[in-house]
Amino acid sequence: MVDGDGVTVQNSAFSGNVSMHIDVLNGDRFSLDKSSFEGGFYQVRIVGGDDAKVTGSHFRKSLGDGIKTTATPDGDAPERMLVADSFFERNARDGLDTAGGFKDGQVRNSVFYDNGVSGIDIKSLYKSKSDFDASKQNHNIRISGSEFIDSPNGVVVTVLNPNGLLNKSNAHLMPHDIKVSDSIFENNTSQGGRAFLIKDGYDITWEGISLLGKVNEMRFLGAEAPTPPSGTNLGGEIETTGAPRKLSVGELWSGSTGPVAGGESDGGSGGSTTPEPEPAPDGDPNLVTGNAQDNTLHGTAEADIIKGLDGQDMLAGYGSRDRLRGGKDEDTVDGGGGRDKVFGGGGADTVYGGGGADVLKGGGGQDRLDGGSGNDMLNGGNGADRITGGDGSDTFVFTTGHGQDTVLDFTSGTDVIDLSGLGQSVNSYSDLEISSQGGSALIGTGEGTILLQGIQVSELGAGDFLF
């Protein structure tokens, strides 16, 4: 139990099926860093305290939720909470449940993997008048740079209104002003999943989203609450679709301490375990923005967000998980080391992934994409693009209006061509028009052509494609 302000828990390991491993009772500025949890119902519960910070920690196999927020009996609820660089793995219900409020909260650069109900459940509960306290609201919530994998739902937004206290006069208090950006939703299971399940709420938007595997974008129910005063305002931008990456738990997360390091071991009591020293997690992303001129913008060894805007820009991310976007003109964008998301934007861009499993997208124009090392996902966008996957098992994505593209280093049996974004025009291998052109295989999709340089038609089979 934590009862007091400014308490820090660091480099610790917790296990065992207890009710709660850490219970923070109305203490402000609680800090949890580089710690691991296994078992328990609520692994960490935050009751009423403000400005809590959770970084670099691993929440695994709870019987309920990894982190749960709860309000005090008089309605005081957590505000300005930050969850960053953390891993939520195989929890029975949710990775993060905000039933007690998450006002002005942020989730950054975290992974939610194979949780029973959802990665994040943004939930507002209205059972008594104290539940309408200003602090106990789920609004102004930002989720960025995160991954939601193999859960039935990535992000759930809902209201529980058992006594009918939420009505037209106070409907504006239901969850709202929620934005998800630059995040991946992936499902490798036969059942599939959805990125967003919105039962109730409004002003919920997203941008820079990747849907990989069998994932639907959204389901909206409007189940419990009256219509909000400003309408629903739901939806956003899907940046990339494609095949699942099928990364192992170890590839998804290597920052855990204690008895479940890397998520590979189910054993260990954790009671007397001395955690191994771990490198510090990525800090808050550094924002670097250009202007209408020709800019040269460099990131750091930490996580960066770099935006070129107008002009012919040169962007370099260096290490860590970076997100780079070139802008309107002819840009050169290099993700550097780490698992990056790199977008050229408008214009004829040159886009490099560097090391790591990167996501690259050219946008409009005649782009050049080079994934570098790692298992990359590459999408040239519209225009006649030249694409190199580099080392690793790469996925080349082609969607509606892709144009006349060339893949310079396709390897049958290792790389994959993802045509699932072409809709009904191509549903199977037999729908493709494949011919030989100058010692290379030319594939007609109905939306353009794909030239696989140096590949013979006889080398290709249905297993090289995703539909």
C-alpha positions as CSV (number, residue, x, y, z in Angstrom):
1,M,0.0,0.0,0.0
2,V,1.2,3.5,-0.9
3,D,-0.2,6.4,1.2
4,G,1.7,9.6,0.7
5,D,3.0,11.9,-2.0
6,G,6.1,11.6,-4.1
7,V,6.6,7.8,-3.6
8,T,8.9,6.0,-6.1
9,V,9.0,2.3,-6.9
10,Q,11.9,1.3,-9.2
11,N,13.7,-1.9,-10.4
12,S,11.3,-4.2,-8.5
13,A,9.5,-7.5,-9.3
14,F,6.1,-8.6,-8.0
15,S,4.3,-12.0,-8.4
16,G,1.6,-14.1,-6.8
17,N,-2.2,-14.1,-6.9
18,V,-2.9,-11.4,-4.4
19,S,-5.7,-8.8,-4.7
20,M,-3.3,-6.0,-5.6
21,H,0.5,-5.7,-5.8
22,I,0.6,-1.9,-5.4
23,D,-2.3,0.1,-4.1
24,V,-1.8,3.9,-4.3
25,L,-4.3,5.6,-2.0
26,N,-4.7,9.2,-3.0
27,G,-1.0,9.9,-3.1
28,D,0.1,12.4,-5.7
29,R,3.2,12.1,-7.9
30,F,3.6,8.3,-7.6
31,S,6.3,7.0,-9.8
32,L,6.8,3.4,-11.0
33,D,9.8,2.7,-13.2
34,K,11.4,-0.5,-14.7
35,S,9.4,-2.9,-12.6
36,S,7.6,-6.2,-13.5
37,F,4.3,-7.8,-12.3
38,E,2.8,-11.3,-12.7
39,G,-0.4,-12.5,-11.3
40,G,-2.7,-10.6,-8.9
41,F,-6.1,-9.1,-9.8
42,Y,-5.2,-5.5,-10.1
43,Q,-1.5,-5.3,-10.4
44,V,-1.4,-1.6,-9.8
45,R,-4.4,0.4,-8.6
46,I,-4.3,4.2,-8.6
47,V,-6.9,5.7,-6.2
48,G,-7.5,9.4,-6.6
49,G,-3.9,10.5,-6.8
50,D,-2.7,13.0,-9.5
51,D,0.4,13.1,-11.7
52,A,1.2,9.4,-11.5
53,K,3.9,8.2,-13.9
54,V,4.5,4.6,-15.0
55,T,7.5,4.0,-17.2
56,G,9.4,1.0,-18.5
57,S,7.4,-1.6,-16.7
58,H,5.9,-5.0,-17.5
59,F,2.3,-6.0,-16.5
60,R,1.7,-9.7,-17.2
61,K,-1.0,-12.3,-16.6
62,S,-3.1,-10.5,-14.1
63,L,-6.5,-12.1,-13.2
64,G,-8.1,-8.7,-14.0
65,D,-6.3,-5.6,-15.2
66,G,-2.7,-4.5,-15.3
67,I,-3.4,-1.0,-14.2
68,K,-6.8,0.2,-12.7
69,T,-7.8,3.7,-11.8
70,T,-10.3,4.2,-9.1
71,A,-11.9,7.3,-7.5
72,T,-12.1,8.0,-3.8
73,P,-15.5,7.7,-2.1
74,D,-16.0,11.5,-2.4
75,G,-15.3,11.4,-6.1
76,D,-11.7,12.5,-6.3
77,A,-10.1,10.7,-9.3
78,P,-6.6,10.5,-10.9
79,E,-5.6,13.2,-13.2
80,R,-2.6,13.9,-15.5
81,M,-1.4,10.3,-15.4
82,L,1.4,9.1,-17.8
83,V,2.0,5.6,-19.0
84,A,5.0,5.3,-21.2
85,D,7.4,2.6,-22.6
86,S,5.6,-0.2,-20.9
87,F,4.3,-3.7,-21.9
88,F,0.9,-5.1,-21.0
89,E,0.9,-8.9,-21.8
90,R,-1.9,-11.5,-21.5
91,N,-3.9,-9.8,-18.7
92,A,-7.3,-11.5,-18.3
93,R,-9.3,-8.3,-18.8
94,D,-7.6,-5.1,-19.8
95,G,-4.1,-3.7,-19.9
96,L,-5.2,-0.3,-18.6
97,D,-8.8,0.2,-17.2
98,T,-9.7,3.9,-16.4
99,A,-13.0,3.3,-14.5
100,G,-11.8,5.8,-11.9
101,G,-10.9,8.5,-14.5
102,F,-8.0,9.3,-16.7
103,K,-8.5,13.1,-17.2
104,D,-5.6,14.7,-19.1
105,G,-3.9,11.3,-19.3
106,Q,-1.4,10.1,-21.8
107,V,-0.2,6.7,-23.0
108,R,3.0,6.7,-25.1
109,N,5.2,4.1,-26.8
110,S,3.6,1.1,-25.1
111,V,2.7,-2.4,-26.2
112,F,-0.6,-4.1,-25.4
113,Y,-0.4,-7.8,-26.3
114,D,-3.0,-10.6,-26.1
115,N,-5.1,-9.0,-23.3
116,G,-8.5,-10.7,-22.7
117,V,-10.8,-7.8,-23.5
118,S,-8.8,-4.8,-24.6
119,G,-5.5,-3.0,-24.5
120,I,-7.0,0.1,-23.0
121,D,-10.6,0.4,-21.6
122,I,-11.6,4.1,-21.3
123,K,-14.5,3.6,-19.1
124,S,-16.8,6.0,-17.2
125,L,-18.9,4.7,-14.4
126,Y,-22.0,6.6,-13.2
127,K,-23.5,5.0,-10.1
128,S,-23.8,8.0,-7.8
129,K,-23.7,11.8,-7.9
130,S,-20.0,11.8,-6.8
131,D,-19.2,10.1,-10.1
132,F,-19.9,13.5,-11.9
133,D,-17.0,15.1,-10.1
134,A,-14.9,17.2,-12.5
135,S,-11.8,15.2,-11.9
136,K,-13.4,11.8,-12.6
137,Q,-13.9,12.3,-16.3
138,N,-12.3,10.6,-19.2
139,H,-11.4,13.5,-21.5
140,N,-8.3,15.1,-23.0
141,I,-6.7,11.7,-23.4
142,R,-3.8,11.2,-25.8
143,I,-2.5,7.8,-26.9
144,S,0.5,7.8,-29.3
145,G,3.2,5.6,-30.7
146,S,1.7,2.4,-29.2
147,E,0.9,-1.1,-30.4
148,F,-2.2,-3.2,-29.8
149,I,-1.7,-6.8,-30.8
150,D,-3.9,-9.9,-30.7
151,S,-6.6,-8.6,-28.3
152,P,-10.3,-8.6,-29.2
153,N,-10.3,-4.8,-29.0
154,G,-7.4,-2.3,-29.1
155,V,-9.1,0.7,-27.4
156,V,-12.6,0.6,-25.9
157,V,-14.6,3.7,-25.0
158,T,-17.7,3.0,-22.9
159,V,-20.1,4.3,-20.2
160,L,-21.7,2.3,-17.4
161,N,-24.9,4.0,-16.4
162,P,-26.8,1.4,-14.2
163,N,-29.0,4.0,-12.4
164,G,-29.8,6.2,-15.3
165,L,-28.0,9.2,-13.8
166,L,-26.4,10.2,-17.1
167,N,-29.0,12.0,-19.2
168,K,-29.4,14.7,-21.8
169,S,-28.5,17.5,-19.3
170,N,-25.1,16.0,-18.4
171,A,-24.3,14.0,-21.5
172,H,-21.4,16.2,-22.3
173,L,-19.5,14.6,-19.4
174,M,-19.3,11.2,-21.1
175,P,-15.8,10.2,-22.5
176,H,-14.6,12.7,-25.2
177,D,-11.7,14.5,-26.6
178,I,-9.8,11.3,-27.1
179,K,-7.1,11.1,-29.8
180,V,-5.0,8.1,-30.9
181,S,-2.0,8.8,-33.2
182,D,0.8,6.9,-34.9
183,S,-0.1,3.6,-33.5
184,I,-0.4,0.0,-34.8
185,F,-3.3,-2.4,-34.4
186,E,-2.4,-5.9,-35.3
187,N,-4.2,-9.3,-35.1
188,N,-2.7,-12.7,-36.0
189,T,-5.6,-14.8,-34.8
190,S,-8.3,-16.5,-36.8
191,Q,-11.0,-14.7,-34.8
192,G,-9.6,-11.2,-35.7
193,G,-10.2,-8.1,-33.7
194,R,-11.1,-4.4,-33.9
195,A,-9.0,-1.3,-33.4
196,F,-11.8,0.7,-31.7
197,L,-14.9,-0.4,-29.9
198,I,-16.8,2.8,-29.1
199,K,-19.9,2.0,-27.1
200,D,-20.5,5.6,-25.9
201,G,-18.6,8.9,-26.3
202,Y,-17.9,11.6,-28.7
203,D,-15.0,13.6,-30.2
204,I,-12.9,10.5,-30.6
205,T,-10.4,10.7,-33.5
206,W,-7.3,9.0,-34.8
207,E,-4.5,9.6,-37.3
208,G,-1.4,7.7,-38.6
209,I,-3.0,4.3,-37.8
210,S,-1.7,1.0,-39.2
211,L,-4.1,-2.0,-39.3
212,L,-2.2,-5.2,-39.8
213,G,-3.7,-8.6,-40.2
214,K,-7.4,-9.4,-39.5
215,V,-8.4,-6.1,-37.8
216,N,-11.5,-4.0,-38.4
217,E,-11.2,-0.2,-37.8
218,M,-14.2,0.5,-35.6
219,R,-17.5,-0.5,-34.2
220,F,-19.8,2.1,-32.7
221,L,-22.8,1.1,-30.6
222,G,-24.2,4.1,-28.8
223,A,-25.3,1.7,-26.1
224,E,-25.8,3.4,-22.7
225,A,-25.7,7.1,-23.0
226,P,-27.9,9.8,-24.7
227,T,-26.7,11.6,-27.7
228,P,-24.0,14.2,-26.8
229,P,-24.7,17.8,-27.5
230,S,-22.1,18.1,-30.2
231,G,-22.8,14.8,-32.1
232,T,-20.4,11.9,-32.2
233,N,-17.5,13.1,-34.3
234,L,-15.8,9.7,-34.6
235,G,-13.2,8.5,-37.1
236,G,-9.9,9.3,-38.5
237,E,-7.1,8.3,-40.9
238,I,-5.8,4.8,-41.6
239,E,-2.2,5.3,-42.9
240,T,-1.3,1.7,-43.6
241,T,-2.9,-1.7,-44.0
242,G,-1.1,-5.0,-44.5
243,A,-0.1,-8.4,-43.2
244,P,0.7,-9.0,-39.6
245,R,4.4,-8.8,-38.6
246,K,4.1,-11.9,-36.4
247,L,6.8,-10.7,-33.9
248,S,7.7,-12.8,-30.9
249,V,7.1,-11.5,-27.4
250,G,10.9,-11.0,-27.1
251,E,10.9,-8.8,-30.2
252,L,8.0,-6.8,-28.9
253,W,9.5,-6.2,-25.5
254,S,13.0,-6.6,-24.1
255,G,12.8,-4.1,-21.2
256,S,11.3,-6.2,-18.5
257,T,13.0,-6.8,-15.1
258,G,12.5,-9.6,-12.6
259,P,11.2,-13.1,-13.0
260,V,9.5,-12.6,-16.4
261,A,12.3,-10.8,-18.3
262,G,11.3,-10.5,-21.9
263,G,8.0,-12.3,-21.2
264,E,9.5,-15.6,-22.2
265,S,9.3,-17.4,-18.8
266,D,6.2,-18.4,-16.9
267,G,8.0,-19.3,-13.8
268,G,9.7,-17.5,-10.9
269,S,8.3,-16.4,-7.6
270,G,9.7,-12.9,-7.8
271,G,9.7,-12.5,-4.0
272,S,13.4,-12.4,-3.6
273,T,14.5,-11.8,-7.2
274,T,17.1,-9.1,-7.7
275,P,16.4,-7.5,-11.1
276,E,19.1,-7.2,-13.6
277,P,20.0,-3.6,-14.5
278,E,18.2,-2.4,-17.6
279,P,18.9,0.5,-20.0
280,A,16.7,3.5,-19.3
281,P,13.5,3.5,-21.4
282,D,12.8,6.0,-24.1
283,G,11.8,9.3,-22.7
284,D,9.0,11.5,-23.9
285,P,9.2,11.9,-27.7
286,N,11.1,14.9,-28.9
287,L,9.1,17.0,-31.3
288,V,11.1,18.6,-34.2
289,T,9.1,20.6,-36.8
290,G,10.2,22.4,-39.9
291,N,8.6,25.3,-41.7
292,A,7.8,26.3,-45.3
293,Q,11.6,26.5,-46.2
294,D,14.0,23.7,-47.1
295,N,14.9,22.2,-43.7
296,T,17.5,19.8,-42.4
297,L,16.0,18.2,-39.3
298,H,17.9,15.8,-37.0
299,G,16.5,13.8,-34.1
300,T,18.3,12.3,-31.1
301,A,19.2,8.9,-29.8
302,E,15.8,9.0,-28.0
303,A,12.3,8.7,-29.5
304,D,11.6,11.6,-31.9
305,I,8.6,13.0,-33.9
306,I,10.0,14.9,-36.9
307,K,7.8,16.8,-39.3
308,G,9.2,18.5,-42.4
309,L,6.1,20.4,-43.6
310,D,6.7,22.4,-46.8
311,G,10.0,22.6,-48.6
312,Q,12.5,20.0,-49.8
313,D,13.6,18.7,-46.4
314,M,16.1,16.2,-45.1
315,L,15.0,14.4,-42.0
316,A,17.0,11.9,-39.9
317,G,15.8,10.1,-36.8
318,Y,18.8,8.3,-35.5
319,G,18.1,5.8,-32.7
320,S,15.0,4.6,-30.8
321,R,11.4,4.5,-32.1
322,D,11.0,7.6,-34.3
323,R,8.1,8.9,-36.4
324,L,9.1,11.0,-39.4
325,R,6.9,12.7,-41.9
326,G,8.3,14.6,-44.9
327,G,5.5,16.9,-46.0
328,K,4.5,18.2,-49.4
329,D,7.7,18.5,-51.4
330,E,10.6,16.2,-52.4
331,D,12.0,15.0,-49.2
332,T,14.7,12.7,-48.0
333,V,13.6,10.9,-44.8
334,D,15.8,8.4,-42.8
335,G,14.5,6.6,-39.8
336,G,17.9,5.4,-38.5
337,G,18.1,2.7,-35.9
338,G,15.1,1.5,-34.1
339,R,11.6,0.5,-35.1
340,D,10.5,3.6,-37.0
341,K,7.4,4.8,-38.9
342,V,8.6,6.9,-41.8
343,F,6.3,8.7,-44.3
344,G,7.4,10.6,-47.3
345,G,4.2,12.6,-47.9
346,G,3.6,14.5,-51.2
347,G,6.4,14.8,-53.8
348,A,9.0,12.4,-55.1
349,D,10.6,11.3,-51.8
350,T,13.5,9.1,-50.8
351,V,12.6,7.1,-47.7
352,Y,15.0,5.0,-45.7
353,G,14.0,2.8,-42.8
354,G,17.5,2.0,-41.4
355,G,17.8,-0.7,-38.8
356,G,14.8,-2.3,-37.1
357,A,11.4,-3.5,-38.2
358,D,10.2,-0.3,-39.8
359,V,7.0,0.9,-41.5
360,L,7.6,3.0,-44.6
361,K,5.1,4.8,-46.8
362,G,6.0,7.0,-49.8
363,G,2.7,8.8,-50.4
364,G,2.1,10.6,-53.6
365,G,4.8,11.0,-56.2
366,Q,7.6,8.8,-57.6
367,D,9.2,7.6,-54.4
368,R,12.2,5.5,-53.6
369,L,11.9,3.4,-50.5
370,D,14.6,1.3,-48.8
371,G,13.8,-0.6,-45.7
372,G,17.3,-1.4,-44.6
373,S,17.8,-4.3,-42.1
374,G,14.9,-5.8,-40.2
375,N,11.4,-7.1,-41.1
376,D,10.0,-4.0,-42.7
377,M,6.6,-3.1,-44.2
378,L,6.9,-0.9,-47.3
379,N,4.1,0.9,-49.2
380,G,5.0,3.2,-52.0
381,G,1.6,4.8,-52.2
382,N,0.5,6.4,-55.4
383,G,2.9,7.0,-58.3
384,A,5.7,4.9,-60.0
385,D,7.8,3.9,-57.0
386,R,11.1,1.9,-56.7
387,I,11.2,-0.2,-53.5
388,T,14.0,-2.1,-51.8
389,G,13.2,-4.2,-48.8
390,G,16.8,-4.8,-47.7
391,D,17.7,-7.5,-45.3
392,G,15.0,-9.4,-43.4
393,S,11.6,-10.8,-44.3
394,D,9.8,-7.8,-45.8
395,T,6.2,-7.1,-46.7
396,F,5.5,-5.0,-49.8
397,V,2.1,-3.4,-49.6
398,F,0.1,-2.2,-52.6
399,T,-3.3,-0.6,-52.4
400,T,-5.8,1.1,-54.7
401,G,-4.2,3.3,-57.3
402,H,-0.7,2.2,-56.5
403,G,0.6,2.8,-60.0
404,Q,3.5,1.3,-61.9
405,D,5.9,0.1,-59.2
406,T,9.2,-1.8,-59.1
407,V,10.5,-4.0,-56.3
408,L,14.3,-4.3,-56.6
409,D,15.0,-7.2,-54.2
410,F,12.0,-9.5,-53.8
411,T,12.9,-13.0,-52.5
412,S,10.3,-15.7,-53.0
413,G,9.6,-17.6,-49.8
414,T,11.0,-14.9,-47.6
415,D,9.2,-11.7,-48.6
416,V,5.5,-11.2,-49.1
417,I,3.4,-9.0,-51.5
418,D,0.4,-7.8,-49.7
419,L,-2.6,-7.0,-52.0
420,S,-5.3,-7.1,-49.3
421,G,-5.9,-3.4,-49.7
422,L,-7.0,-3.7,-53.4
423,G,-10.5,-4.6,-52.4
424,Q,-12.7,-6.9,-54.5
425,S,-10.6,-6.4,-57.7
426,V,-8.1,-9.0,-56.6
427,N,-9.1,-11.9,-54.3
428,S,-6.8,-14.7,-55.2
429,Y,-3.6,-15.6,-57.1
430,S,-5.7,-16.6,-60.1
431,D,-6.9,-13.0,-60.4
432,L,-3.4,-11.7,-61.1
433,E,-2.0,-11.2,-64.6
434,I,1.6,-12.3,-64.4
435,S,4.0,-12.2,-67.4
436,S,7.7,-12.1,-68.1
437,Q,9.3,-8.8,-69.1
438,G,13.0,-8.5,-69.7
439,G,14.0,-11.3,-67.3
440,S,11.6,-10.1,-64.6
441,A,8.1,-10.9,-63.5
442,L,5.5,-8.2,-64.2
443,I,2.3,-8.5,-62.1
444,G,-0.9,-6.7,-63.2
445,T,-3.3,-6.0,-60.4
446,G,-6.0,-3.9,-62.1
447,E,-4.8,-0.9,-60.2
448,G,-1.3,-0.8,-61.7
449,T,1.7,-3.1,-62.2
450,I,4.4,-4.5,-60.0
451,L,7.7,-5.4,-61.6
452,L,9.7,-7.9,-59.5
453,Q,13.2,-7.2,-60.8
454,G,15.3,-10.4,-61.4
455,I,12.4,-12.7,-60.5
456,Q,11.3,-15.4,-63.0
457,V,7.5,-16.1,-63.3
458,S,8.2,-19.7,-62.4
459,E,9.6,-18.7,-59.0
460,L,6.3,-17.2,-57.9
461,G,3.4,-19.0,-56.2
462,A,0.3,-18.2,-54.2
463,G,2.3,-18.3,-51.0
464,D,4.2,-15.2,-52.0
465,F,1.0,-13.1,-51.8
466,L,-1.6,-12.0,-49.3
467,F,-5.1,-11.2,-50.4
